[in-house]
Amino acid sequence: MADFSRVLAGPYATMLLGDLGATVVKVERPGAGDDTRAWGPPFASDGQSTYFQSVNRNKASIALDLSDDADRELAGDLARVADVLVENYRPGGLARFGLDHAALREANPSLIYCSISGFGSGAGADLPGYDLLVQAMGGLMSITGTSEPTKAGVALVDVLTGLHAAVGVLAALHHRDATGEGQHLEVTLLSALQSSLVNQASAFVGAGSVPRLLGNAHPSIAPYEVYATADRPMILAVGNDGQFRRLVNVLGSSELADDPRFATNPARVAHREELNAALSDRLASAGADSWQERLTAAGVPCGPINDIAQGFALAERLGLEPIVEIDDGRRSQPQRQVANPVRYSATPPSYASAPPDVDEDRDHVLALIRERGRR
């Protein structure tokens, strides 16, 4: 796999595929490399940006200046022997180097060529594809926050786009296995976001309803948000009438389940303010840990608001093994990474190498090109 992508969406997709066994060659600018190598602090103990580390394991790095004739030829050689090429240049940006899909498909007709952009290759081709812009322009920020539109705490659109790209590549490879045909995939941040808006997007598309800010509340379910307790806030995520009845029984207010304002979910949504006032009065009588223990035992979904360290501690306690250590022999100490989230019974993800330094694998990549070129 030839990875001509930078920053997050493309590198995340290629890392996931590398976890599943793909040989990924990351093409970087000489010297500086991927932009995210300079995004910090924080930096890991070996000096690498933790941002870069988050999406670049299981890759070999080669530095190529596409404006240089020799390097451009090498890039072309790599593309012609690759099964998959992933790029997130501005639409058409690789055409001037002879590395667009049209230029490569004759020499490599089975190539899966995946292009990632912000707004597509048509009228939106000149719009810059930054996650924050798409969160804003695509509508996500309009439904996130309390008193003003707010971005998600992570580059969520990039991550969602990377996931869609990885799934698309796998489907295209399956098609190629059956037919021998490669193809060109286009994945945009805007389209990936709109697909991922799911019920909020469907509210507009199917009913003409334009969702607005609700803070931590859910537009279609209640109670499903943050509530104060005697010591710290907690989440209630009550998804049906049976769970609501069990909730109010534990709170000592079983009569609320028969109140016409709260007896069904649509009624609870319509009377959200009255419902929240009633629940808040009861929840103030004990702390979050006490409520979680009692409500969980009764089958009511709930939990505290953890920070990231507490979230990882929870995953550890549950035996989910969220952190792996990669010791590839090239660093003075193993590197800690977030594990691939998919568990396989027969083909588990591999963690063969930590994120490389710029051009660290040039000799290996050149040998790989020669070997594949002889096939």
N, C-alpha and C positions, 0 to 999 in steps of 0.2 A: 504494500500500500504506500503510495506516494502522498505525503501530507504537505500540501502547500498552504495550509491554513495557519492563522495566527490568532492570538488572544484566547478566546474561550469556546465559542460554539463548535467550530471545526476541531480544535484540539481535544475537546471533551469527547466528541464522537469518535475520533481516531483512537483515543486512549481506551475507550470502552471496547472497541474492536481489537485493540492490542491485548487487552485482558483476556479476550476470547481466543487468542492464538494468532492473530494477524501479525505479520512482520511489517512494522511501520517505520518508514524513513521520513523524518521531519526535515524539510528544507527550510533553512533560515538565512537571514541576511548575514554576510560576513561581519564579524566584530560584535555588534550589538545583539544579534539574534532576535528572537520573538520579543515583541514589545513588553510582555509581562515579566521578562527577566529583570526589568528595572522597576517593577511595581512593588514597592514596599516603603517602609517596613510593614509587617515583620519579614525578616530573613531567617532561614534555617541556620544551624550551626556551621554548615559547609558553605555558607554565603549565598546560596540560591534563594530567590524569592519564593516564599511559600505559595504565592499566587501561581507562579509558573509550575511549581511542583504539583499543584492540585490537578493538573490536566495533561501531564506529559510523561508519565511513566511508560515503560514498555515501548520506547521509541529509540531509534538511532538518529543522531543529528549529523547533517552535512550542511556546510555553509556554501551557498552559491549566489553569485552576483549575476542576475539574469540579464544585466546590460553588458556583461562580458561574454564574448563569443564562445570561449572554451567552456565557461560555466553554463552558458545557455545550452550548449550542445550536450553537456552532461545531464542537465535537467530534462532535456528531450529524451535522452537515452533511458533515464529513470522512468519517465512517463510511458515510454513504449514497451517496457518490460513489466509494468505494474498491472495487477489485477484491478486495483481501485485507485482513483486519484480524487482527493478531497481538496477543495480550494475555497477561500473566501475573499478573493480580491474583489474590487468593484466589478460589477458585471462587464465582461469583455476585457478586463484588465490583463489577462494572460494572452490575449490574441496577438498583441504586438511582439510577444516572444515566441510565437508559434506553439503555444501550449494550451490553446483552447480546444474544446471537444472536437470541433470541426476539423482542426488541423491534425489531431491525433487519431481519429477513428479509422482512417484509412490504413495506417501502419499498425494499429492495435484495435481491431474491430470488436474485440471482446471486453474492452475497457469499460468499467463502471466509473463514470465521471460525475462527481457530486459537487455542485456549486451552491455555496451558501452566501446569501446576501441579506441586506436589511429589508428591501422593499421590491425586489424582483429585477428582472432584466428589461422591463418595458419602460413605462413612464416614470417609474421610481428608481431607475438605474443610477441616477446621480445623487440620490439621497444617501447620506452616510449611515451605515448600519451599526449604530451603537445601542446597546441594550437599553440604556436610560431613555433615549429618544423613542424607542419602540414602546417601552412601558408607558410613556406619555402619549404618543400619537396613536397607539393602538387601543387605548382605553383602560389599561390595567390600573393606572394611577387614579383614574376617576372613581374607582370602587374600593380603593385602598387608603386607609387612614381614617381619622376621626373628624378633625375640624378643617383639614385641607388635604388635597391629593398628595399621596405619599408613595414613594417607590418601595418595592420589596427590598428586604435586607440583604439580598444576594442578587447577582445578575441572572434572575430567574428566566428571562426570555432566552438568553444565550444557552442556558442549560436545557430548556425545553426544545430549542432548535437542534441542539446537538443530539438529543435523544431521537427526535424525528429523523435526523439525517442518518443515524446509525441503523435505525429500523429500515429506512429506505434502502440503504446499501445492502443490508442482509436480504431484503426481498429481491433486489436487482440481481444479486449473486445467485439466488435460487432460480430466477428466470434464466440467467445465463447458463446455469448447470443443465437446464432442460432444453435450451435452444441454441446455446453457443453465442448468443447475441449480447453485446454490451448495450449500454444506453446512458443518456444524460439525465441526471436528477437535478432538480432545482428546489431548494428549500429556503424559504424566506423567514426572517424573524417575525415579520408582521403576520404571516399566515400561521406560523407555529403558535404564536400568542393567541390568535383568534380561535384556533382549534382548542387550545388549552383553557380558554375562558369558559368552556363547557356550558353549564347551566346559565351563567350570566349572559353569554353570547346568544344562547337559545332563547332567553327571555326577550331579546330584541328581535331576532330573526323570526321566531315563531309567534310572538304575541305583540310585537311593537313596543315593548316596555324597555325603557332605557334605565338600567340600574344606576344608583347613586351611592354616595358614601354611606356606609352603615357601621363604620368602625369595626369592632370585633363581632358584630351581630351577623346572622345569616339571613339572606333575603326571603328564604322560603321555609325555614325551620326555627322553632322556638320551644324551649330554651336551648340556645346553641351559641354561647359566647362566654365572656369573662365575668366572674362574679367575685365580689369582695367577701372575705370571711373574717373571723376574729383576728387573724394574724397576717395573712397574705392572700393574693388573688388565686383563683382556680378556674378551670374550664369545666363547664357542663356541656355535653354534646348529646342531647336527648333527641333521638331520631324517630321515635314513634310513640303512640299513645300508651302502650304498655310500659315503656321505660319511664314515661312521665308519671304514671301512677305509682311505680315503684319509688321514684324520686320523692314524691310528696309524702308517701308513707314513711320513708326514712326521716324526712324532715318533721314528721309529726303533724302534717297538714293534709291528711288524706281527703278532706272535703274539697280541696282545690281540683282534684281529678274529676269531680262531678259538677263543678261550676261551669255553666254553659260558655263562659268566656274562655275556658281553658281545657275543655273536654276533648277537643280535637286539635290537631296541629294547625289547620287553617285558622281556627278561632284563636289559638295562642299567638299566631303571627299577627292577627288583627288587633289583639289586645296586649301587645308586647310590653308596653310601659307598665300596665297594671300587673302583669305577670312578674316582671322583673322586680317591682317593688315588693310583692309578696314573697318572692324567693329570697331577696336580699335580707329581709327582716329575719327570716329563719336561719339563713347561712351565717349571720353575724354572731350567732350564739356559740360557735365552735370554730376551731382552726382548720386549715386546709387539709392537713394530714389526717385529722380525725374524720373529716367528711369523706376524704378519698377512701379510707379503709372501709367505712360503713356503706358508702354508695357503691363501691366496686363489688363488695360482697353481695349486694342486692342486684347486681347486673346493670348498674347505671353508668354509662361512659363518663368519666371525669378524670381530672388530673391537674397537677400544679403547672405553672409556667416556669420551665427550666431555662437556664442559660445553656450555651453550647457544651460547656464542660459537664454540666449535670445531665444533659441529653446523652453524651457519650458514656457517662457512668451508668445510666439506665440501660443502654444497649449492652454494656459489659455484664451487668447483673442478669440480664435476660439471656445471656449466652449467645448473642448475635455476632460476637467477634468483629466489632466495627473497625478495628485498626490492624494493619499488617505492617510488618517490618521487612524491608527489602535490603538484602545484603548481596550485592552483585560483584563484590570484590574490587570495585573501583573507588570506593569511598572509605574513609578511615573508620566509619561506624555505620551501622544499618540506618536506613532512612524510614521514618514512620509515615505511613500513608493511610488514607481512608480506604477501606476495603470496597471492592466491587459489591453492589448490593444484591446480586443474583446468586442464589445457591443452586448448584447443579449436582445431581446424584452421580453422574458419570464423567462430566467434563468441566471440572471446576476452573474458575479464572486462574490465570497464572500471573505471577509478579516477578518476571525475569530480570527486569532492570529498573533502576531508579531513573528519574529524569536526567537526561544527559547535559553536559556542558556543550556550548556552541562548537560544532564541527568535531566533536569528540570521536565520532565514528566514521570519519571520511574513508579510511582504508577499508573498513568493513563494507561500507556502502558501495564503493567502487568494485570490490570483489563480488558483491551481490549482483550488481549490474552486469558484470562480465559473465557470471555463471548463468543468469537468467537469459542473457542475450544469446547464449549458445544453444538454448533449448529449441 
